[in-house]
């Protein structure tokens, strides 16, 4: 365990809580302290509770810094982690799962050039769990009928395993079924990404169904946010990416996304596949 690194991460989380005025956010210190001591005791750098709380803290700090006025939910009650000017935000990190799952993921991660795809089922599982929770909140009248709902996902310890830009491909695959990349262009380079949208991915000869935004059961999810930065770094615009659900019933006022980097579906009658383009004030895009 890299004690210096994780002492830094702990310090980042404590600083966010110390500097905020949100009482419910400050209450997270107890579980944050406990999870950090547990991680040190076991020398387990994948302790889920630690990363989960740190992700929530850093998400809050980003939303507050951007002026979206986040309010933290009371952890003693059921509901999304935050309510802000964008809507409800539910945070989650990707993990390797149970001990049996960990062994399988570890084996796949040690494999061929496409080893990062081993994480896809874990991403799908986390998104499915949070979607189920969201539908429960709606059915139990915990959240209202119109506010947008976003799932904010971070790769967790996987951020150290492979090039973080590959997380964009994994999210594209999970949400839109983009299983085969036709054109690989970094979104920071003022261009578009084209994908083949088959909705099926093969991992170790096993077919994984993706394209979850096409499913009616995900209609209450406005979009997914990928937080794609290292935990030691501040969450910034270029690594806090919004993937919008074109089939959601909970639309967001697009004016609220003027300073956000988001992926927008565009249509072109001259092509036989879907095209998505990055949009933001900072990242200007153009079609090829």
Secondary structure in CASP SS format (residue, H / E / C, confidence):
PFRMAT SS
TARGET T0000
AUTHOR 0000-0000-0000
METHOD secondary structure of the structure
MODEL  1
X C 1.00
X C 1.00
X H 1.00
X H 1.00
X H 1.00
X H 1.00
X H 1.00
X H 1.00
X H 1.00
X H 1.00
X H 1.00
X H 1.00
X H 1.00
X H 1.00
X H 1.00
X H 1.00
X H 1.00
X H 1.00
X H 1.00
X C 1.00
X C 1.00
X C 1.00
X H 1.00
X H 1.00
X H 1.00
X H 1.00
X C 1.00
X C 1.00
X H 1.00
X H 1.00
X H 1.00
X H 1.00
X H 1.00
X H 1.00
X H 1.00
X H 1.00
X H 1.00
X H 1.00
X H 1.00
X H 1.00
X H 1.00
X H 1.00
X C 1.00
X C 1.00
X C 1.00
X C 1.00
X C 1.00
X H 1.00
X H 1.00
X H 1.00
X H 1.00
X H 1.00
X H 1.00
X H 1.00
X H 1.00
X H 1.00
X H 1.00
X H 1.00
X H 1.00
X H 1.00
X H 1.00
X H 1.00
X H 1.00
X H 1.00
X H 1.00
X C 1.00
X C 1.00
X C 1.00
X C 1.00
X C 1.00
X E 1.00
X E 1.00
X C 1.00
X C 1.00
X C 1.00
X C 1.00
X C 1.00
X C 1.00
X C 1.00
X C 1.00
X C 1.00
X E 1.00
X E 1.00
X E 1.00
X C 1.00
X C 1.00
X E 1.00
X E 1.00
X E 1.00
X E 1.00
X E 1.00
X E 1.00
X E 1.00
X C 1.00
X C 1.00
X C 1.00
X C 1.00
X C 1.00
X H 1.00
X H 1.00
X H 1.00
X H 1.00
X H 1.00
X H 1.00
X H 1.00
X H 1.00
X H 1.00
X H 1.00
X H 1.00
X C 1.00
X C 1.00
X C 1.00
X C 1.00
X C 1.00
X H 1.00
X H 1.00
X H 1.00
X H 1.00
X H 1.00
X H 1.00
X H 1.00
X H 1.00
X H 1.00
X H 1.00
X H 1.00
X H 1.00
X H 1.00
X H 1.00
X H 1.00
X H 1.00
X H 1.00
X H 1.00
X H 1.00
X H 1.00
X H 1.00
X H 1.00
X H 1.00
X H 1.00
X H 1.00
X C 1.00
X C 1.00
X C 1.00
X C 1.00
X C 1.00
X C 1.00
X C 1.00
X C 1.00
X C 1.00
X E 1.00
X E 1.00
X E 1.00
X E 1.00
X E 1.00
X E 1.00
X C 1.00
X H 1.00
X H 1.00
X H 1.00
X H 1.00
X H 1.00
X C 1.00
X C 1.00
X C 1.00
X C 1.00
X C 1.00
X H 1.00
X H 1.00
X H 1.00
X H 1.00
X H 1.00
X H 1.00
X H 1.00
X H 1.00
X H 1.00
X H 1.00
X H 1.00
X C 1.00
X E 1.00
X E 1.00
X E 1.00
X E 1.00
X E 1.00
X E 1.00
X C 1.00
X C 1.00
X C 1.00
X H 1.00
X H 1.00
X H 1.00
X C 1.00
X C 1.00
X C 1.00
X E 1.00
X E 1.00
X E 1.00
X E 1.00
X E 1.00
X C 1.00
X C 1.00
X E 1.00
X E 1.00
X E 1.00
X E 1.00
X C 1.00
X C 1.00
X E 1.00
X E 1.00
X E 1.00
X E 1.00
X C 1.00
X C 1.00
X H 1.00
X H 1.00
X H 1.00
X C 1.00
X H 1.00
X H 1.00
X H 1.00
X C 1.00
X C 1.00
X C 1.00
X C 1.00
X E 1.00
X E 1.00
X E 1.00
X E 1.00
X E 1.00
X C 1.00
X C 1.00
X C 1.00
X C 1.00
X C 1.00
X C 1.00
X C 1.00
X C 1.00
X C 1.00
X H 1.00
X H 1.00
X H 1.00
X E 1.00
X E 1.00
X E 1.00
X E 1.00
X E 1.00
X C 1.00
X C 1.00
X C 1.00
X C 1.00
X C 1.00
X C 1.00
X C 1.00
X C 1.00
X C 1.00
X H 1.00
X H 1.00
X H 1.00
X H 1.00
X C 1.00
X C 1.00
X C 1.00
X E 1.00
X E 1.00
X E 1.00
X E 1.00
X E 1.00
X E 1.00
X C 1.00
X C 1.00
X C 1.00
X C 1.00
X C 1.00
X C 1.00
X C 1.00
X C 1.00
X E 1.00
X E 1.00
X E 1.00
X E 1.00
X E 1.00
X C 1.00
X C 1.00
X C 1.00
X C 1.00
X C 1.00
X C 1.00
X C 1.00
X C 1.00
X C 1.00
END
